């Protein structure tokens, strides 16, 4: 065992989170998503449900890739450190930006995270909204975004998605 102090982010599985309350809003409206995908049909079309699913799936993917919560959601964070450890701990993915952190019991925290509204997200992190839009358009038009490699069809990520996400990724500096 080393005599050096071990920083909390180097401990394995310091904390993990569980979604308690999912966002009640999405970064894009149905009409915005259809427009970004170049699609148009009257309101109430059965395809609206598919687009709503694409919007939610795209938000979730952007949250996983950026490790940020895009819109207000509640998570329970569980610490997995030893009982003697009383130091700081990094919030796990999708718990930032944090609106509030409340200890509910020893080693368990209730975190409300994400931007308060789609307008706040658009104003403060427009590239994340762009990434959601790119994924929605990709999902809605998947047949047009395929690449053929030999005899295998490969779905490619939309151009610019990685760049939009990378601008918001957290980087640890020692």
N, C-alpha and C positions, 0 to 999 in steps of 0.2 A: 504494500500500500504506500502510495506517495504521500509526502508531507505537504504537497502543494494543495491549495484550495481548488476544488473542482468547480468550475462555473456551472450554473444551473442548466444552461443549454447543452452542456456536454453529457449530462446524465441521460441514460436511456429512458425514454418514456416518462419524462418528468410530469407531464400532464396530458390529458386527453379530454375532448369535449363531446357532449351528446346534445343533439338538437332537441329542444323542448318545445319551442314555438317557432314555426317557420314564418318567413316573411308573408305579409298579407298583400303586398304589392309587388309588381315586377318592374324592372328597369325600362321596359318598352311596353307601350299599349299594343293592342291587337292591330290597330290601323298602322302604327309605326312599323311593326314587324312585317306586315304585308307589303308596305311600301318599300322597305329595305330589300325584300326578296323579289321585288318587281312583280308582285301578284295582286290581282284585283278581283274581288267577287262581292256580291251583295251581303250586307249584314245578315247574320242568322244562318249562313251556309254551314253545312256540317263540317267543312274544312276548318272553320274557326276553332273548333275544339283541338284539332291537330296543331294549329298555330300556337294556341295557348300552352299546349304541352311542350312545343319547341322552345318557347320563351322561357318557361320554367327550367327545362333541361339545360338550355344555354346559360342561364344565370348560375345554375349549380356547377356547371363545368368551369365557368370563369372563376367562381368562388374556390373551387378545388385548385385550379391552376395558379391563381394569384395568392391563395391562402388568406383572402380577405372576405369579410361578410359584406355583400353589396348593399342590402337593405335590412332594416331593423329585424332582428331575430334574437331569440333567447336560447342560450346554451348553458348547460351545467358542465362545469370544468371540475375534473377529479384529479387530484395530485396523487402521484404514485411514488413519491420520494419516501425516504425513511422517516419515521416519526421524529427523529432528532433534528432533521433538517428544518430550519426556520428561516432560511434565506429567501431571496426573491426567486420567482420562477417566470419563465416566459409563457405568455398565453399561447395555447395551441392554435393551429390554423383555424380560420374562420371565426376568430374571437376578436378581431380588430377590423376597423376602428371600434374601440370599446366606448359605449355610451355610459355604462355603469358596471361596476364589479361589486358584488355583495357576497360575503361569506355566509352560507346557509347552514353549514355544520363544519366541524374540523376537517380540513382537506377538501371541501366541496364549495365551489363558488358559482353563483348565478351571474352570468355575463349577458348583458344586453349589448349587442354589437351591430354594426352596419350604419350606413348613412340613414338619417331619419326619413328621407323621402326620395323619390326618383329625381325630383328637381335638384336636390342637394347633391346627389350622386352625379348627375349630369354636369353641374357647375364645378364640382371639385375633382371629379375623376372621369372626364369625358371619354378617355381611351377605354375604360372598362365598359362603358355603355356601348362604345363602338365594337368592342370584342363580342359582347352579347349579340349585337345586331349582325355581325359577320357570321356567328354560329347559327343564328336563327335562319338567315338566308341560306346558309349551307345546308342545314337540315331540311328546309322546305324545298330546296331545288337539288337534292342530292344527285339525281340523274344527270344534271348538267355539270357537276363538279367532280366527275370521276376521271381518273387517269388509267390508261391501260399500259401495264408493264408486262410485256410478253403476251401471255394469254390470261393473265390475272388482272381483274379490275380492282383498283385501289382507290378508296376515298381519301382525298387529300384535304388537309386543313386549309381553310380559306386564307388567301394571301393577306398578310398584315396582322393576323390574329396573334401570333407569337410576340410581335413587336408591341402590340397594345398591352398585352399581359406583362411582358418583361419590364415595362416602365413602372410597374407597381409592385414588383416582387421585393420582398424584404431580403436584405443582404446582411449577414452577420460579419462584423469586423472584429478581429481579435486585437 
